[in-house]
């Protein structure tokens, strides 16, 4: 009987890693991602204030691009949610160009606002469905948030696990987790604007409380890049007043 050739050391190691990847359950992958992101310090963080700059392009059109040289997000993370693609927690985003307001958007836990005032509910709902979703992974695996493993893929040339997180409302959110590191490389879900995907890169570690922050976030709708954001600094668990999230009054 003809013997099969033995694999090289590198090839055998790759086969072993591949076998381990095949054996990982969706729950294992979510836990891997959470540990890489900072464990409980990440999963139960209360707030995040991110500062940086961004190139914002309406409908992916180069002529419509604006560079916001001062871009600030205030995020109060939700402690309990049932529908991740509705407004969750609290949120505010300020964009400036040369010191002048480009826009201000916020969600105060109940209503949405711009710097011009309160947003009508139907318009606010559409915006929430197009922008809220990442928090699903912090609740993944808990009661009401079952997870399933999908076909592996690549993000930015990196091998990734693909995991879908369901929520109690019947919605779902897909995450791509880098196989080698556990970094959350992308998230996606269908929205009124088209299929939305965010790709994360240029991560850095925040020592206190121990939190993995993506330094770059690219936003896509139906495959077209619309925003390219650089978060050059972030502060975790900073107290945020409720009034911060009410604009235009």
Buried (B, 14 or more C-beta within 10 A) or exposed (E): EEEEEEEEEEEEEEEEEEEEBEEBEBBBBBBBBBBBBBBEBBBEBBBBBBBBBBBBBEEBEEEEBEBBEBBBBBBBBBEEBBBBBBBBBBBBBBBBBEEEEBBBBBBBBEBBBBEEEBBEEEEBBBBBBBBBBBBBBBBBBEEEBBBBBEEBBEBEEBBBBBBBBBBBEEBBBBBBBBBEBBBBBBBBBBBEBEEBBBBBBEBEEBEEBBBBBBBBBBBBBEEEBBBBBBBEEBBBBEEBEEEEBBBEE
